[in-house]
């Protein structure tokens, strides 16, 4: 098992409590080119009351060809 890692630590929060569509733009998928790389996109707040931001990251398990 691989250890857990954070792409970014969000330090903010929405200006109001109405975030019922949170996560609509998050996804994880396997790269069809190599079948080993996982791509992830997710939302976070950099500051309280600020607009949300998107972070994109990837990882590959050791030994995957």
C-alpha positions as CSV (number, residue, x, y, z in Angstrom):
1,X,0.0,0.0,0.0
2,X,1.3,3.5,-0.8
3,X,1.3,6.2,1.8
4,X,-1.2,9.1,1.7
5,X,-0.2,12.4,0.2
6,X,-2.0,15.8,-0.1
7,X,-1.8,17.8,-3.3
8,X,-2.6,21.0,-1.4
9,X,-4.0,21.9,2.0
10,X,-7.0,24.2,1.6
11,X,-7.0,26.9,4.3
12,X,-10.3,28.6,3.4
13,X,-14.0,28.1,3.5
14,X,-16.9,29.4,1.4
15,X,-18.4,32.8,2.3
16,X,-21.8,31.1,2.9
17,X,-22.8,27.6,3.9
18,X,-24.5,26.9,0.5
19,X,-22.0,24.5,-1.2
20,X,-24.5,21.9,-2.3
21,X,-22.7,21.4,-5.7
22,X,-19.3,20.9,-4.1
23,X,-17.4,18.2,-5.9
24,X,-19.0,18.5,-9.2
25,X,-15.7,19.3,-10.8
26,X,-13.6,16.6,-9.1
27,X,-12.5,13.5,-10.9
28,X,-9.9,10.7,-10.8
29,X,-9.2,8.7,-13.9
30,X,-6.5,6.4,-15.4
31,X,-4.4,7.7,-18.2
32,X,-5.3,5.7,-21.3
33,X,-1.8,6.1,-22.8
34,X,0.1,4.1,-20.1
35,X,-2.7,2.5,-18.0
36,X,-0.7,3.3,-14.9
37,X,-0.9,7.0,-14.2
38,X,-3.8,8.3,-12.1
39,X,-5.0,11.8,-12.8
40,X,-7.0,13.8,-10.2
41,X,-8.7,17.2,-10.2
42,X,-10.3,18.7,-7.2
43,X,-11.5,21.9,-5.7
44,X,-10.3,23.8,-2.7
45,X,-10.5,27.2,-1.0
46,X,-7.2,29.1,-0.6
47,X,-8.8,31.8,1.6
48,X,-12.1,32.3,3.5
49,X,-14.7,33.9,1.2
50,X,-12.4,33.6,-1.9
51,X,-13.4,31.8,-5.1
52,X,-12.6,28.2,-5.2
53,X,-9.4,27.0,-6.9
54,X,-8.7,23.8,-8.9
55,X,-5.7,21.6,-8.4
56,X,-4.6,18.9,-10.9
57,X,-2.2,16.1,-9.9
58,X,-1.0,12.7,-10.9
59,X,0.6,9.7,-9.4
60,X,1.8,6.2,-10.5
61,X,2.2,3.1,-8.3
62,X,5.8,1.8,-8.1
63,X,6.4,-1.2,-10.4
64,X,3.6,-0.3,-12.8
65,X,4.9,-0.7,-16.4
